[in-house]
């Protein structure tokens, strides 16, 4: 194991640890809780949302655990100049960029640093964010050659079971070492212990990227999946850009030059539900964000393509577990 203290470019970043805990009953508030990230979450499942986040800073490294009660669409942008790895605590069929994560899969993202993640009910994920400069310096000191095709755009890697388990256990142990219960019975980890924790996390990460550890996930019908991803993306962008004149499904098909059957297959393949249900969820989330800024319920409903206020209120309450007027009251009370 390489001593971080011998590498000034790394040890200078590993100084003090800080664990931050947060919990939220609102998906939008929860999305803004992760330090350094730019995120937008859309709640896809119906009910009252609950999210918890534990995030640990070890100088330049960020380790976190995120738990969400309901299915969510996450559009995430990681901190600039960093690489992110995500590993679920248990396999749950999450999808990154339309690709379903394998049982021993580890999600990655570097440049350009933005990705879409679809997570199911009861999602529980561990994350590690490392500045690329630190990772490259540590890889050089450890005589590990980073594979460019593995340190790139959003995807996932199929790893050996022990490599997958090692990263998951390392991140859990680091968070537990700074938990309130651990620190109540023992002193917080010393500076030396923190350097060891950071080094152990980097070692586990390098094992993921090592040439012998795993392969980029085989893309099932690569061209077909990418074609479906483009269809879904264009349909979502067009719909959200024309909420004042909401297109019908046949009109959407004409705009993106696909048949209705292809449109259905694309959504089932990439997001796991019908285009009508998925787009309704996105529009409801857009309306909620408008109401949370203080916009009136009727104006928000109409702005997001809901012409029947009674139907909007019914759909909204089913989706979020509260009435639109309740959301507005909370927004006004928080100002």
C-alpha positions, 0 to 999 in steps of 0.5 A: 500500500502506497503511503499518501504522505510520500505524495505531496500532490495527494496528501495536501488534499487529505487534511480533515474529515467532515461528515454532513447528514441531511434528510428531506421530504421534497425531491427538489430540496434533496437534489440540491443537497449534494455538495458541488453537484448540479442536479435536477430530480423528477419524481416518477413514482407516486407517493410522499418522497423521503431522501437521506444523504450522508456525505464525507469530505476527505480533502479533495475526495468526496464520499457519499451515501444517498437513499431515496424512497421513490423512483426518480429521474436524475439529471446530474452534473458532477464537479468539474475536473472530477471522476465519479464512481457509483455503486449500489448497496444492493442490485436494483436495476438502476439505469445510467444513460438508458443502460441497466446496471449489472449485478456487479456493475460500477457506474462511472462518469468523467468528461463531459460530466453529465448523465441521466440516472433512473433509479427505482423505489428504495434506491441506495447508492454509494458514491466516490468523487475524485479530482482527476489530477489526484487520481492520475497522480496516485495511479502514477505513484502506484504504477497503475496505467489508467485505461482511457476507455474506462475513465470517460463518459457516463457508462458502467463497468462490469467488475469481478465480484470481489472488486465490486464488494471491495469498493462498496465495503470501503466506502461504507467503512469510511462513512461509518468511521465518521458517523455520530455513533462511532465518534460518540464512543471513540475520537474522530479519526486522526489525520493519519487515519484519514490519509489511510481511509483516503488511500484505501478508497483510491486503491479500491477505485484503481482496482476498478480501472485496472486493465484486468479488473473488468470491462465496459458493460456490453451494450445490448444492441449498441446501435439500437439502444443509442437510437432509442436514447436519442428518440427519448431525449428528443421527445422529452426536449420537444415536449418540455419546450412546447408545454404551452401547445402540448403535442399529441403522441401522433404529433410527437411521432411526426416531429421525431420521424418515428412510428408510434410503435417505435416510440413505445419501444424506445420508452419501454427500453430506456425508461421502463414505462410508456411515453404518456406516463413518463412525460406526465411525470416530467410535466408534474415535476415541472409544475411543482418546481414552479409552485415552489417558486411561489407561482400560483397553482392555476398558472403553474398548471396551465404553463405545464400543459394541464388545462383541467385544474381538477385533473391536475390537482388529482394527478398532482396529489397522487404523484406527490402525496399532497395538494398543489395548494399545500406545496404553495403554502409551504413555499410561502411559509419558507420565505 
